């Protein structure tokens, strides 16, 4: 099929003649990709080869792409297969277009790498930095989770509601037993960004830090205990 289509293709038939009879000094832009490889092009059984790769006529390129793409190997492996067997001008861009337009390839491709998170510095002593989050509702109840970053010791408080005032009251009770922390880390919940909560932290000399928006893993210590 490649032999027959090469013979009737208006470009490849002339390229075949140039390879066997000699290349002219000047050729049109259509022959540019072949002219740049003229010293590497050969013929075999009526087909044109670039090295060991068969030059596929335009009429058969879709069939070859279908063969390369048959098992959805992905863009990189498709290009690797092609570089072992076949070639035509702009083959890489044709492969990229084939994979990009394939729903199956897009659905199973690897996710982009996640951004690296700078880890928290390990505290020098217990209760110097604590992480706070809410778990639930669990069986109709919500629990406030407070975790010491040094010892991983958790305090869990069953809450009637999660307003700023009830959160402050629960933390008051915990601090009365363990002392005031130097730093308190929370998410961006409404109770933690409320003015009353900010006043509570500043009045007690606590440095309040919130996690990055839409990135709960930056408050991962509390998130881990919530999972447990």
N, C-alpha and C positions, 0 to 999 in steps of 0.2 A: 504493500500500500504506500509506503514512504517512497519507494522507487518510482511508482507511477505518479504520485502527486508532485514529486520533485520535478519530473519531466514536464508536467503541464503547468507548473506554477511560473508566472511571468518573471519573477525575480530569481528564484532558485535555479530555474533552467539556465538563465544567463550566468549565474555564479558558477554553476557546474561547467559551463563552457569556458569561463575565465580560468578555472582551476586546471582544466586539461589543456587549454590552448594559450594561456598567458593572460595576465591582467593588464588592462589598458592603463595609461598614465593617469587619466582623469576619469572618475566615475561619478554618477549622480549620488545625491544624499541617501537614496534608498539602499544603495550598496555599501554605504559607509561602515556599518557594523561588520560586514564581511571583509571589506578591504583592509580594515585594521587587523584582521586575523589571517590575511591571505597566505602568510608563510606557514600557518598551522592547519590550513584546510586541505583535506584530501578527499578522494572519492573511493567508494567501495561498493560494488554491485549496484551501480546506478544511484547510490545515496551519497550525500555529502557528510563528511565527518569533521568535527573540530576536535582534534586529539582522538580520544576514544568515544566521544559523545556524538550521537547522530543528530544532525540538524533536521528538525521536524518542520515540514511545510505548514503554512497557516491553516490549511483545511483540516489538518489532523491534530492541531495543538489542543483543542478542547478535549479530544479523546485521551490524549496523553495526560492532561491535567486531571481528568477523571480517574485515570489509573493511579496517578501519584496520590490523589486525594481519597482513594477508595476507603481506606481504613481510618481516615481522619487523624493522620499522624502528627499534625501541627505544622506550623510554618517552617520551623528550623529543619525538621526531618524531611519535609517535602523538598526543600531546597537541597538537602544533602543527597536525597535519592536522585533528583534531577541532575546534579553535578556529576553523578556517576554514569549517567546513561544518555541524556538528551540535552539539547540546547537550541534556542532561537533568540533573536533579539528581544530584550526586555522580559525574559522569562521570569526573573525574580519578581518583578512588579505584577506579572500575571498570577504567580503563586500567591503573593500577598493579597491580591484582590479576591482570589478564590477562597482563601481561608477567612478573610474578613467578612465575606458575604455568607458564610456557612453558619447556620444557627447552632449546629452540633459542636463545631469547633469552638465557637464563642462560649457555649455553656460549660465546657469542660476545661477551658484554659485556666492556667494557674492565676490566682489572685495576685495583684501587685504586692510587693513587700510592704509590711506595715512599718510605719515610722518608729524609729527607736525612741524609747522612753528613758529619760535620764533618771536613774534610780535615786531614791531618797538616801541621804547620808545616814548611816546607822548612828542612832543617838548614843551619847556617852554614858547615860544612866537611865534607870527606870523612870517612867512617867514624865519624861522631859518633852516627848512629843506623842500626842494621841490622835487617833483617827476615829471619826464619828460618821455613822450612816444609819439609815433606817431599813429594817427588814419587814417584809409583809406587804399586804395583810396576809396573816397565817391564821386560819380558822377564825377569821373576823377580827384579829388583833394585829397591832403594829408594834414592833419592838425597836428600841434604839440600841444600837451596838456601839460600844466604845472600846477601842483596842489600844493597848500600850505598844508602841512601836519597838521598844527594847525587849520586853519579856513576852510579847504576843498575848498577854493576859487580857481576856475579854470581860467587859461588864455589859450585861444585857438587861434592859429595863422595859417592862411592858407599859405601853403608853395608852392613855385614854384618847389622846389626839396628838397631832404633830405640829402644833402652833409654836411660834417662837417662845412664848411664855412657858408652856409646859416643858419644852426642851431645856430652857434655862433652869427650871425647877429641878428637873431630873439631873442635870449636870451639877447643880449646887449640891445635891445629895451625894453624888459620887466624889466631888472634890472635897467634901467635908471628911471623907474617909481616907482619900489617897493624897490630898494636897492639890495645889494648882499646877497644871502643866505649863511649860514654857511656850509650847506651840500646839495649836489645835487645827487639824486638817479635816475639811468637810467637802461635800459636793456643793453645787450651786442651788440647793433647795431653797424655797421661799423662806423657811424658818431660819436658815443660816445666813441669808443675805438681808434679813430684816434689820432695821435700825436698832431695835431693842437688843438683838443678839450682838451686834457690833459694840454697843455700849457695854454690855455684860463682859465681853472679852477685854475691851480697853480698860474698863474699871478694875479688872483683876490682873492687868499686866500680861494678858495672854495674847500672843501673836497668832492671829487667825489667818489661815491660808485655805483657799478653795481649789478644787481640782480643775483641770482644763475643761472647757465646755465641750460636751459631746465625747468626752474621753474619761469614762469612769475609772479606767484602770490606773489613772494617776492617783486615785485614792484607794489603791489596790489592797492595802492592809485591811481596811474595813470591808471592802468588797469580798475578800476571801472569807472572812468570818460570817458575812451575810450568806454566802453560799453554803457554808457548813450548817 
